[in-house]
């Protein structure tokens, strides 16, 4: 993984979101781990589905993959190892877009977590 900062904040916000919704901590942990795994691989999956018409059981499911790629965080955007390793230029505009995406996604998830947590019945 590249720089752990922004992607770590997004995963942390995802965890808060799932823990605010789930009644069982194991379920929330499972959803958090699955969200992380989907977020790491959603870009690759979208690339394979769009480029390969014989992509197994997901063939022809481009709309489903687009929905999944909008719901789950695209954590591969923050992986800039190749830029650092090869000394490539990293434009400020790309940095601003990626940072903005991370901040908006994180704050949206945190707002939703607070929203659902306030409505959660805590008495057991």
C-alpha positions in Angstrom: 0.0 0.0 0.0 1.2 3.5 -0.7 0.8 6.4 1.7 -1.2 5.1 4.6 -2.7 8.5 5.6 -5.8 9.1 3.5 -6.6 5.5 2.8 -6.3 4.7 6.5 -8.7 7.6 7.4 -11.2 6.2 4.8 -11.0 2.7 6.3 -11.4 4.1 9.8 -14.5 6.1 8.7 -15.8 2.9 7.1 -15.3 1.0 10.4 -17.1 3.8 12.3 -19.9 3.6 9.8 -20.3 -0.2 10.1 -20.0 -0.2 13.9 -22.7 2.5 14.1 -25.1 0.4 12.1 -24.4 -3.2 13.3 -25.8 -4.7 16.5 -23.0 -7.2 16.7 -19.3 -6.2 16.7 -18.3 -9.3 14.7 -20.6 -8.3 11.9 -19.3 -4.8 11.8 -15.7 -6.1 11.8 -16.5 -8.4 8.9 -18.1 -5.6 6.9 -15.1 -3.4 7.6 -12.7 -6.0 6.4 -14.8 -6.8 3.3 -15.1 -3.1 2.5 -11.3 -2.7 2.7 -10.8 -5.7 0.4 -13.3 -4.4 -2.1 -11.8 -0.9 -1.9 -8.4 -2.3 -2.7 -9.5 -4.2 -5.7 -12.5 -2.3 -7.2 -10.4 -0.5 -9.8 -8.9 -3.7 -11.0 -12.3 -5.4 -11.1 -13.8 -2.5 -13.1 -10.9 -2.6 -15.5 -11.2 -6.4 -16.1 -15.0 -6.2 -16.6 -14.9 -3.3 -19.0 -12.1 -4.8 -21.1 -13.1 -8.4 -21.1 -16.5 -9.6 -22.4 -15.8 -13.1 -21.1 -15.1 -12.2 -17.5 -16.8 -15.2 -15.9 -20.0 -14.8 -13.9 -19.6 -11.0 -13.9 -19.7 -10.7 -17.7 -22.2 -8.1 -18.7 -22.4 -6.6 -15.2 -20.8 -3.3 -16.0 -23.6 -1.3 -14.3 -23.3 -3.4 -11.1 -19.6 -2.8 -11.0 -20.1 0.9 -11.5 -22.5 1.0 -8.6 -20.0 -1.0 -6.4 -17.2 1.4 -7.4 -19.3 4.4 -6.3 -20.4 2.9 -3.0 -17.1 1.5 -1.8 -14.0 3.6 -1.5 -11.4 3.4 -4.3 -8.4 2.8 -2.1 -6.1 2.1 -5.1 -6.2 5.8 -6.0 -4.0 6.5 -3.0 -1.4 3.9 -4.0 1.4 5.9 -5.6 4.3 3.6 -5.2 5.1 3.6 -8.9 5.2 7.4 -9.0 7.8 7.4 -6.1 9.8 4.5 -7.4 10.3 5.8 -10.9 10.6 9.5 -9.9 7.6 10.5 -12.0 5.9 13.8 -11.7 2.8 14.0 -9.5 0.7 16.9 -10.6 -0.8 19.2 -8.0 -4.2 18.9 -9.7 -4.2 15.1 -9.3 -3.1 15.5 -5.7 -6.0 17.9 -5.1 -8.6 15.7 -6.7 -7.4 12.6 -4.8 -7.3 14.5 -1.5 -10.8 16.0 -2.2 -12.2 12.6 -2.9 -10.7 11.2 0.3 -12.0 14.1 2.4 -15.5 14.1 1.0 -15.8 10.3 1.2 -14.5 10.3 4.8 -16.7 13.2 6.0 -19.7 11.7 4.3 -19.2 8.3 6.1 -18.6 10.0 9.4 -21.7 12.1 9.0 -23.7 8.9 8.2 -22.1 7.1 11.2 -23.2 9.9 13.5 -26.7 9.9 11.9 -27.2 6.2 12.4 -25.6 6.1 15.8 -28.0 8.8 17.1 -31.0 6.7 16.0 -29.6 3.4 17.3 -31.3 2.1 20.4 -28.6 1.6 23.0 -30.7 0.1 25.8 -30.4 -3.7 26.0 
